[in-house]
């Protein structure tokens, strides 16, 4: 690793003071701040698009992002002698967003809205979000039905499988409802408009990628940024916050309000956000993981996750109802 790192760093105009290995990367302390070097496994097109998005944010005053650094020849990546592609990014020390702190998650939501206002690219070489919600929901519903049939036909069932059977009807009906609501939401038109206007979503706006540095916010993890419906970022953020806080209504509504105060979403976006919240994504992920894993062995951890999902469902339903009233 050390030889490969030295080989890569020789291709960058950085004066290294010290370096140390961290998880999945090497942290570089230089005379001009902190950087990280890591192996990159994505496409050249995606790396270029990510750089365009980040440079747009830098130009608009969002300096605290993990921007990709150009090498001495103006390239975005370098190869080591084994053919691995490497990138170097700016890095900042900070405290990860405290997902149980209402003030911090609201500041993070407001910050997201500010980013969205500026994440508009002027380039023909774009990366669009890979999925269509209509297709995704329909596919996931079929997967839930297939797993249900598989378990139902089994002669011997373990505790996990019995719990999945007993909870299936409730969650599957939510999946079907989400498809119906999405049909009336104007999602496809919104998606086409977002692509036409070249609006970019972060793609992985979670508390892990939001750092608080004194009174400023550092945003990292732009690897999945894409042109598409930006409100999906808000959904991803809210869902994870709510799961950690047992779907606390007051907290969740404050997060949405913080976002809306900085960026007013359209009616179609509000409908899409509501639809995404309806869909039982956590349940689908668990049932899909079960079906694609070794079914002869039941993970206690996964059973506990399923039990927690079912236990929190009444609170989740109350939150979705409150959001529906707020966004109506």
PAFI-155230 format. One record per residue (C-alpha): residue number from 1; x, y, z. Coordinates in steps of 0.001 Angstrom, whole numbers. Layout:
BEGIN
@i->NUM; u->X; v->Y; w->Z .
...
***
This chain:
BEGIN
@i->1; u->0; v->0; w->0 .
@i->2; u->2764; v->2466; w->970 .
@i->3; u->4559; v->2043; w->-2355 .
@i->4; u->1325; v->2521; w->-4280 .
@i->5; u->438; v->5624; w->-2284 .
@i->6; u->3840; v->7162; w->-2886 .
@i->7; u->3453; v->6396; w->-6566 .
@i->8; u->78; v->8140; w->-6651 .
@i->9; u->1096; v->11149; w->-4569 .
@i->10; u->4021; v->11899; w->-6888 .
@i->11; u->1394; v->12777; w->-9497 .
@i->12; u->-164; v->15525; w->-7338 .
@i->13; u->1179; v->18994; w->-6511 .
@i->14; u->761; v->18430; w->-2762 .
@i->15; u->3372; v->19018; w->-85 .
@i->16; u->2698; v->16132; w->2298 .
@i->17; u->3503; v->16704; w->5978 .
@i->18; u->2197; v->13351; w->7230 .
@i->19; u->-89; v->10528; w->6216 .
@i->20; u->-1984; v->7709; w->7917 .
@i->21; u->-4289; v->4915; w->6935 .
@i->22; u->-7971; v->5243; w->7746 .
@i->23; u->-10870; v->3009; w->6807 .
@i->24; u->-10813; v->2536; w->3041 .
@i->25; u->-8452; v->5444; w->2386 .
@i->26; u->-5245; v->7256; w->3339 .
@i->27; u->-5482; v->10596; w->5112 .
@i->28; u->-2978; v->13199; w->3962 .
@i->29; u->-1974; v->16193; w->6045 .
@i->30; u->-449; v->18864; w->3817 .
@i->31; u->683; v->22455; w->4097 .
@i->32; u->-2657; v->23473; w->2565 .
@i->33; u->-5065; v->21351; w->4581 .
@i->34; u->-6231; v->17760; w->4796 .
@i->35; u->-6924; v->15387; w->1908 .
@i->36; u->-7733; v->11715; w->1470 .
@i->37; u->-6554; v->9332; w->-1251 .
@i->38; u->-8624; v->6264; w->-2097 .
@i->39; u->-9188; v->3719; w->-4832 .
@i->40; u->-11984; v->4688; w->-7207 .
@i->41; u->-14078; v->1953; w->-8837 .
@i->42; u->-16679; v->4015; w->-10687 .
@i->43; u->-16775; v->5178; w->-14282 .
@i->44; u->-14868; v->8098; w->-15766 .
@i->45; u->-18174; v->9675; w->-16780 .
@i->46; u->-19499; v->9608; w->-13223 .
@i->47; u->-16265; v->11002; w->-11809 .
@i->48; u->-16352; v->13857; w->-14315 .
@i->49; u->-19990; v->14600; w->-13532 .
@i->50; u->-19310; v->14576; w->-9799 .
@i->51; u->-16476; v->17028; w->-10282 .
@i->52; u->-18705; v->19359; w->-12336 .
@i->53; u->-21346; v->19352; w->-9581 .
@i->54; u->-18806; v->19996; w->-6857 .
@i->55; u->-17052; v->22777; w->-8771 .
@i->56; u->-20430; v->24457; w->-9271 .
@i->57; u->-20968; v->24371; w->-5504 .
@i->58; u->-17447; v->25699; w->-4878 .
@i->59; u->-18065; v->28579; w->-7285 .
@i->60; u->-21314; v->29370; w->-5446 .
@i->61; u->-19596; v->29578; w->-2061 .
@i->62; u->-20006; v->26044; w->-712 .
@i->63; u->-16340; v->25547; w->136 .
@i->64; u->-16703; v->22774; w->2722 .
@i->65; u->-17205; v->19764; w->454 .
@i->66; u->-15006; v->16771; w->-349 .
@i->67; u->-14118; v->18126; w->-3765 .
@i->68; u->-12013; v->15999; w->-6106 .
@i->69; u->-8495; v->17342; w->-6622 .
@i->70; u->-6893; v->17455; w->-10059 .
@i->71; u->-3499; v->15872; w->-10511 .
@i->72; u->-483; v->17677; w->-11968 .
@i->73; u->-1707; v->17020; w->-15508 .
@i->74; u->-5264; v->18217; w->-14852 .
@i->75; u->-6769; v->14725; w->-14576 .
@i->76; u->-9268; v->13625; w->-11945 .
@i->77; u->-7641; v->10254; w->-11216 .
@i->78; u->-4355; v->8341; w->-11449 .
@i->79; u->-3431; v->4690; w->-11880 .
@i->80; u->-966; v->2710; w->-9777 .
@i->81; u->1258; v->-37; w->-11192 .
@i->82; u->-1474; v->-2609; w->-10598 .
@i->83; u->-3960; v->-730; w->-12731 .
@i->84; u->-6056; v->564; w->-9822 .
@i->85; u->-7644; v->3968; w->-10284 .
@i->86; u->-7073; v->6456; w->-7438 .
@i->87; u->-8610; v->9804; w->-6583 .
@i->88; u->-7634; v->12485; w->-4095 .
@i->89; u->-10292; v->14561; w->-2346 .
@i->90; u->-10330; v->17479; w->46 .
@i->91; u->-11195; v->16437; w->3593 .
@i->92; u->-12311; v->18179; w->6757 .
@i->93; u->-12414; v->17195; w->10394 .
@i->94; u->-15762; v->17558; w->12097 .
@i->95; u->-18429; v->15899; w->14206 .
@i->96; u->-20888; v->13629; w->12412 .
@i->97; u->-24459; v->14932; w->12508 .
@i->98; u->-26149; v->13778; w->15712 .
@i->99; u->-29253; v->12071; w->14392 .
@i->100; u->-30986; v->12356; w->17784 .
@i->101; u->-30439; v->16108; w->18055 .
@i->102; u->-33410; v->18004; w->16594 .
@i->103; u->-31417; v->21197; w->16120 .
@i->104; u->-28652; v->19463; w->14180 .
@i->105; u->-30928; v->17436; w->11886 .
@i->106; u->-32969; v->20575; w->11140 .
@i->107; u->-29788; v->22480; w->10279 .
@i->108; u->-28773; v->19566; w->8043 .
@i->109; u->-32159; v->19662; w->6264 .
@i->110; u->-31869; v->23417; w->5753 .
@i->111; u->-28346; v->22941; w->4420 .
@i->112; u->-29626; v->20290; w->1997 .
@i->113; u->-32197; v->22738; w->643 .
@i->114; u->-29457; v->25313; w->100 .
@i->115; u->-27392; v->22775; w->-1808 .
@i->116; u->-30398; v->21870; w->-3954 .
@i->117; u->-30868; v->25511; w->-4903 .
@i->118; u->-27358; v->25516; w->-6366 .
@i->119; u->-27095; v->21953; w->-7676 .
@i->120; u->-28018; v->22796; w->-11263 .
@i->121; u->-25456; v->21846; w->-13889 .
@i->122; u->-24771; v->23316; w->-17302 .
@i->123; u->-23408; v->20327; w->-19170 .
@i->124; u->-24631; v->17857; w->-21756 .
@i->125; u->-22684; v->15004; w->-20183 .
@i->126; u->-25012; v->14177; w->-17308 .
@i->127; u->-25606; v->11167; w->-15055 .
@i->128; u->-29306; v->10561; w->-14390 .
@i->129; u->-30708; v->8693; w->-11405 .
@i->130; u->-30832; v->5039; w->-12426 .
@i->131; u->-34274; v->4085; w->-11177 .
@i->132; u->-37846; v->4993; w->-11988 .
@i->133; u->-40068; v->4929; w->-8901 .
@i->134; u->-42947; v->3308; w->-10797 .
@i->135; u->-40712; v->458; w->-11904 .
@i->136; u->-38970; v->239; w->-8525 .
@i->137; u->-42184; v->28; w->-6493 .
@i->138; u->-43726; v->-2526; w->-8870 .
@i->139; u->-40566; v->-4648; w->-8830 .
@i->140; u->-40333; v->-4561; w->-5043 .
@i->141; u->-43997; v->-5482; w->-4665 .
@i->142; u->-43476; v->-8527; w->-6878 .
@i->143; u->-40481; v->-9505; w->-4771 .
@i->144; u->-42509; v->-9237; w->-1563 .
@i->145; u->-45251; v->-11407; w->-3075 .
@i->146; u->-42711; v->-13989; w->-4257 .
@i->147; u->-41121; v->-14260; w->-811 .
@i->148; u->-44547; v->-14538; w->819 .
@i->149; u->-45449; v->-17435; w->-1482 .
@i->150; u->-42108; v->-19121; w->-820 .
@i->151; u->-42528; v->-18958; w->2978 .
@i->152; u->-46186; v->-19937; w->2858 .
@i->153; u->-45328; v->-23125; w->947 .
@i->154; u->-42616; v->-24166; w->3395 .
@i->155; u->-43559; v->-27046; w->5690 .
@i->156; u->-41355; v->-25939; w->8549 .
@i->157; u->-41049; v->-22276; w->9414 .
@i->158; u->-38743; v->-20535; w->11849 .
@i->159; u->-39670; v->-17509; w->13998 .
@i->160; u->-38432; v->-15058; w->11370 .
@i->161; u->-40579; v->-16631; w->8670 .
@i->162; u->-43677; v->-16737; w->10862 .
@i->163; u->-43203; v->-13057; w->11680 .
@i->164; u->-42773; v->-12230; w->7983 .
@i->165; u->-45982; v->-14083; w->7132 .
@i->166; u->-47988; v->-12391; w->9863 .
@i->167; u->-46824; v->-8905; w->8863 .
@i->168; u->-46931; v->-9373; w->5096 .
@i->169; u->-50525; v->-8289; w->4439 .
@i->170; u->-50101; v->-4918; w->6164 .
@i->171; u->-46855; v->-3989; w->4423 .
@i->172; u->-47788; v->-5333; w->1013 .
@i->173; u->-50976; v->-3245; w->1031 .
@i->174; u->-48800; v->-196; w->1716 .
@i->175; u->-46705; v->-1072; w->-1322 .
@i->176; u->-49802; v->-1249; w->-3503 .
@i->177; u->-51112; v->2027; w->-2093 .
@i->178; u->-47797; v->3724; w->-2859 .
@i->179; u->-48106; v->2665; w->-6506 .
@i->180; u->-51650; v->4083; w->-6713 .
@i->181; u->-50665; v->7372; w->-5072 .
@i->182; u->-47596; v->7675; w->-7286 .
@i->183; u->-49784; v->7304; w->-10392 .
@i->184; u->-51661; v->10450; w->-9317 .
@i->185; u->-48612; v->12418; w->-8205 .
@i->186; u->-47299; v->13600; w->-11564 .
@i->187; u->-43994; v->11879; w->-10800 .
@i->188; u->-43000; v->11096; w->-14371 .
@i->189; u->-43602; v->14677; w->-15498 .
@i->190; u->-41618; v->15912; w->-12494 .
@i->191; u->-38785; v->13525; w->-13343 .
@i->192; u->-38721; v->14686; w->-16975 .
@i->193; u->-38734; v->18339; w->-15887 .
@i->194; u->-35900; v->17703; w->-13406 .
@i->195; u->-33792; v->16123; w->-16144 .
@i->196; u->-34635; v->18916; w->-18572 .
@i->197; u->-33648; v->21558; w->-16002 .
@i->198; u->-30588; v->19485; w->-14965 .
@i->199; u->-31435; v->19529; w->-11280 .
@i->200; u->-29044; v->17403; w->-9239 .
@i->201; u->-29704; v->15386; w->-6100 .
@i->202; u->-26933; v->14398; w->-3712 .
@i->203; u->-27887; v->10720; w->-3786 .
@i->204; u->-26559; v->9800; w->-339 .
@i->205; u->-27458; v->12650; w->2003 .
@i->206; u->-27255; v->10737; w->5289 .
@i->207; u->-26020; v->11805; w->8690 .
@i->208; u->-22747; v->9957; w->7976 .
@i->209; u->-21995; v->12439; w->5171 .
@i->210; u->-22835; v->15575; w->7155 .
@i->211; u->-20138; v->16930; w->9472 .
@i->212; u->-20424; v->19882; w->11821 .
@i->213; u->-17276; v->21988; w->11928 .
@i->214; u->-17787; v->24689; w->14551 .
@i->215; u->-20812; v->26575; w->13210 .
@i->216; u->-20470; v->25397; w->9607 .
@i->217; u->-21529; v->22197; w->7823 .
@i->218; u->-19248; v->19990; w->5745 .
@i->219; u->-20930; v->17888; w->3037 .
@i->220; u->-19284; v->14707; w->1790 .
@i->221; u->-20232; v->11576; w->-170 .
@i->222; u->-21217; v->12992; w->-3568 .
@i->223; u->-20393; v->9669; w->-5256 .
@i->224; u->-24052; v->8989; w->-6128 .
@i->225; u->-25058; v->12504; w->-7177 .
@i->226; u->-27268; v->12495; w->-10273 .
@i->227; u->-29721; v->14557; w->-12261 .
@i->228; u->-33215; v->13771; w->-11028 .
@i->229; u->-35929; v->14514; w->-8485 .
@i->230; u->-34207; v->16346; w->-5638 .
@i->231; u->-36915; v->15698; w->-3039 .
@i->232; u->-35713; v->12071; w->-2910 .
@i->233; u->-32754; v->13352; w->-865 .
@i->234; u->-35144; v->14743; w->1740 .
@i->235; u->-36993; v->11427; w->1912 .
@i->236; u->-33773; v->9432; w->2401 .
@i->237; u->-32685; v->11772; w->5173 .
@i->238; u->-36055; v->11863; w->6947 .
@i->239; u->-36575; v->8103; w->6866 .
@i->240; u->-33278; v->7377; w->8572 .
@i->241; u->-33782; v->10135; w->11122 .
@i->242; u->-37295; v->8919; w->11910 .
@i->243; u->-36266; v->5273; w->12256 .
@i->244; u->-33659; v->6278; w->14835 .
@i->245; u->-36189; v->8414; w->16722 .
@i->246; u->-39225; v->6082; w->16673 .
@i->247; u->-41012; v->8297; w->14105 .
@i->248; u->-41320; v->11249; w->16462 .
@i->249; u->-43861; v->13470; w->14715 .
@i->250; u->-42750; v->16839; w->16058 .
@i->251; u->-39138; v->16222; w->15111 .
@i->252; u->-39989; v->14979; w->11628 .
@i->253; u->-42261; v->17910; w->10826 .
@i->254; u->-39580; v->20334; w->11976 .
@i->255; u->-37090; v->18688; w->9604 .
@i->256; u->-39497; v->19100; w->6669 .
@i->257; u->-40271; v->22670; w->7683 .
@i->258; u->-36546; v->23517; w->7874 .
@i->259; u->-36101; v->22289; w->4314 .
@i->260; u->-39171; v->24132; w->3025 .
@i->261; u->-38069; v->27401; w->4609 .
@i->262; u->-34952; v->27365; w->2424 .
@i->263; u->-36399; v->25791; w->-717 .
@i->264; u->-40110; v->25643; w->-1482 .
@i->265; u->-40914; v->22261; w->-3091 .
@i->266; u->-43586; v->22071; w->-5783 .
@i->267; u->-46911; v->20320; w->-5215 .
@i->268; u->-45680; v->17363; w->-7281 .
@i->269; u->-42553; v->17099; w->-5140 .
@i->270; u->-44656; v->17098; w->-1974 .
@i->271; u->-46780; v->14295; w->-3393 .
@i->272; u->-43681; v->12284; w->-4291 .
@i->273; u->-42260; v->12776; w->-791 .
@i->274; u->-45531; v->11558; w->705 .
@i->275; u->-45574; v->8545; w->-1617 .
@i->276; u->-42006; v->7591; w->-734 .
@i->277; u->-42892; v->7694; w->2954 .
@i->278; u->-45861; v->5400; w->2351 .
@i->279; u->-43742; v->2722; w->704 .
@i->280; u->-42474; v->145; w->3300 .
@i->281; u->-38858; v->351; w->2174 .
@i->282; u->-37316; v->-978; w->5382 .
@i->283; u->-39601; v->-4022; w->5357 .
@i->284; u->-38855; v->-4708; w->1688 .
@i->285; u->-35089; v->-4495; w->2302 .
@i->286; u->-35310; v->-6996; w->5125 .
@i->287; u->-37533; v->-9464; w->3286 .
@i->288; u->-35326; v->-9176; w->191 .
@i->289; u->-32195; v->-9772; w->2256 .
@i->290; u->-33820; v->-12839; w->3816 .
@i->291; u->-34749; v->-14304; w->439 .
@i->292; u->-31283; v->-13794; w->-1036 .
@i->293; u->-29391; v->-15151; w->1966 .
@i->294; u->-28933; v->-18625; w->3429 .
@i->295; u->-32463; v->-19373; w->4588 .
@i->296; u->-31490; v->-22407; w->6656 .
@i->297; u->-29869; v->-20052; w->9183 .
@i->298; u->-31820; v->-17313; w->10893 .
@i->299; u->-29914; v->-14234; w->12028 .
@i->300; u->-31003; v->-13051; w->15463 .
@i->301; u->-30086; v->-9527; w->14406 .
@i->302; u->-32420; v->-9648; w->11390 .
@i->303; u->-35255; v->-11033; w->13497 .
@i->304; u->-34745; v->-8148; w->15929 .
@i->305; u->-34841; v->-5697; w->13000 .
@i->306; u->-38128; v->-7185; w->11781 .
@i->307; u->-39596; v->-7070; w->15276 .
@i->308; u->-38537; v->-3414; w->15605 .
@i->309; u->-40097; v->-2521; w->12226 .
@i->310; u->-43409; v->-4058; w->13270 .
@i->311; u->-43299; v->-2445; w->16718 .
@i->312; u->-42681; v->1019; w->15237 .
@i->313; u->-45351; v->694; w->12553 .
@i->314; u->-48107; v->2470; w->14476 .
@i->315; u->-45815; v->5453; w->15058 .
@i->316; u->-44763; v->5434; w->11416 .
@i->317; u->-48421; v->5458; w->10336 .
@i->318; u->-49157; v->8433; w->12599 .
@i->319; u->-46181; v->10327; w->11185 .
@i->320; u->-47213; v->9674; w->7573 .
@i->321; u->-50709; v->10899; w->8402 .
@i->322; u->-49264; v->14090; w->9910 .
@i->323; u->-47050; v->14638; w->6866 .
@i->324; u->-50037; v->14175; w->4576 .
@i->325; u->-51835; v->16967; w->6436 .
@i->326; u->-48777; v->19229; w->6327 .
@i->327; u->-48143; v->18790; w->2602 .
@i->328; u->-51787; v->18856; w->1473 .
***
